[in-house]
Amino acid sequence: MENDLNEKQIQILQVAETLFAEKGFDGTSIRDISKEAKINVAMVSYYFGSKEKLLESLVLYKTSGLKELLIDLIEEELEPVQKIYKLIDLYVNRLNCNKGIYRILHFELASKKRVLELESFSDIKKANLKSLEIIIKEGQAKGVFRKDVTIELLTPTILGTYFHFQMNKPFFEVILGLNTEEEYNNYIHTTLTMHIQQTIKALLTYES
């Protein structure tokens, strides 16, 4: 997806992401996007056709990269637990680098609107789940992971923990003493990521 876009299209998508995240999809017009991007309204329509198609292109642009990373991870020479740890690290990094689009997705999914109708986005989620399934089954075949794992619920467990932390950012900043944005992001990449890794490992592996 990323290789199919030119510089102007990427600029439009970046502006749209910022505005959709700040004002919501319904609160943002094509004219708002064209004004912020300093381009003609007709150019946005030329590249994307409609606001709905622009949203679809934005979702695919921001989420398709993880699919390739997970496919590469499957082929890496790592033990099953290490693959799971790296998968979680990839998810958290991807989420944290693309806060805007995931804020948009969260709102759209919660309000049962357009994103639920994006077949191509659904295909990406299915492909990501398939990659996770391959890693889990590899671990099961090696006797490392339990056989009674509900694989479909692992991704919601990862994402749910991350999003709960983000949605309650002011609370966690206070109780954890995270006084700067750098400290907050560092906590996500270290302690929060480790917590999620340990949680998923506990779900997957046999009790010692």
N, C-alpha and C positions, 0 to 999 in steps of 0.2 A: 504493500500500500504506500509506504513512504517514498519508494523509488518512482512511483507513478505521478507524484505531485511536483509541480514546478515551484519556484521561489514565491511567486505571488499567491498561489493557492495555499501554501504553508502559512504565509503571513495572514491571510484571511482566516484560516482555521485557528491560529493563535489568538487573534483578536476575538473571534467568536467564542472561544473557550473562556477567555477572561470575562466577557460580558454575560455569557450564559451562567457562569458560576456566580457572578455578582448580582445579576438582575433576574435570573431565571430564564428559561426558554421563552415562555409566554411574554415576559417583560422586555424582551430584546427584539428589535426589528432588524430587517435587512438594512434599512437606512442607518440604524445605529452602528451596525458593523461596518458598513461602507464609510461612514463618517470617521470612525475611529481608525480604520485602516487607511484612510485618505485615498480611497479609490472610488470609482463610479459605481453606483448601485447596479447598473447593467452588467458590470464585470462579475459581481458576485453571482448574479443570476446565470450568467454565461457559464461560469465554472461549475456551479452546483445546482442550478435549476430552481430550487426552493429552499426555504429555511429548514424544512424537514430533511431534505437531502444533504444539506450542509451539516446538520446534526449527525446524520448517519456517517458522513465522511469523517467528521471529527472523532466520533467514537472509534471507528476503524483505524484511523491514523494513530490514535493514542493507545489502543489496546492490542493491535496486531503484533507488535514487537515481542511481547511476552511469549507468544506462541512459538516463535523461532528459538528463543532462549531455552524454552522447556524441551523442545525437540533436540537441541544440542546437548542438554543436560542428560538426557536418556543415554547418549552414547559415551558419556564420560566414564573413565575408569575409577569409580568411587563406590564405596560400600553403601548399601541401601539407606542406612541412617544418615550418612553424609550427603547423599543425594537429596533426602528430605530436608535436611538443614539448609542446603544450598537453594532448593526450591523455595523455601520460606523466605530466605534472604532476597531472592529475586523478586518475589511478590511484594515484600515490604519496600524494597528500593523502588520498584515500579510505581507502587501506590504513592509513596512519599514524593516522588519526582513529578507526579501527575495529579496533584491534589484537586486541581480544577475540574478535570474531566470526571473524576470519581465522585466529586460533589454533585455534578450534574446528573450522573448516572443514579446516584442514590436518591436524588429528588424525583427523577423521572420514574424510577422503578417503584418508589414509595407511593407515588400518585397515580400509578397504573396508566401511564401515558405512553408516548411514542417509542421509547427505547425497547419496550416489550415487543414491539412489532418489527424490530430490525432482525430479519432472518440471518443476515451476515454476521451480526454481533453474536447471535445465538450459536452460530457455527464456530466462532472463535472460542466461546466458552466450552462448547462440546469438545473441541480439539484440545484445549488445556486440560479438561477433565480426563481425556483419554491419555494424555502424557502422564498425569498423576497416577492413573490406574496402572499404566505399564511399570512405573517405578515401584508402586505398592506390590504388584504381583511378582516382580522380581525379588523383592524382599521376602514375600511369602514363600516363594519357591526355595529360597535359601534358608528358610526356617527362622528368619529374623523377625518378621512381622506376623502378627496374629491373623488367623483366617477369618475371624468374625468381625472384621473392620467394615464399617459402612463408608466406603470411599467417597461417595457423593457428599457426605457431610463434613469432610475434612477442609475443603476450601471455604465453606461458610464459617468454620471455626477460626481459620486463619484471618479471613477478612473481617469477621465480626469483632474479634479482639482489637484489630487495628482501628476499625472505624469507631468503636466505642471510645478508645483512647483519644482519637481525634475530635470526636463530637463533644467530649468533656475536657477539652484542652485547658480552659482556665482553672478548672478544679485540680487537674493533675499538676499544672504548673505550680500551684500553691502548695499542695501537700508533698510534692517531691522536691520543692525548692529549685525549680527550673526557671531561672530568672531571665534568660535570654533565648532567642530563637535558636541560636547555635546549640545551647545546652539541651533544649527541647528535642531538636532533630538528632543530636548525638545519643540521647536517651532512647529514641526510637530505633536507631541503628545498632544499639548495643543491648541494653537491658530488656526492652520490649521484644525485640527480635529473639533474644535468647529465651525469654519466657514463652513465646509462641512455639519455638522449636522444642522446648522441654515438654510443653503441653501435648503437642502432636506426637512426640516420641512416646510419651506415656500412654497415649491412645493406641499406638501401633504395636508396641513391643510387649513381650510377656513379663509378668512380674518376677523380679529376682528373689 
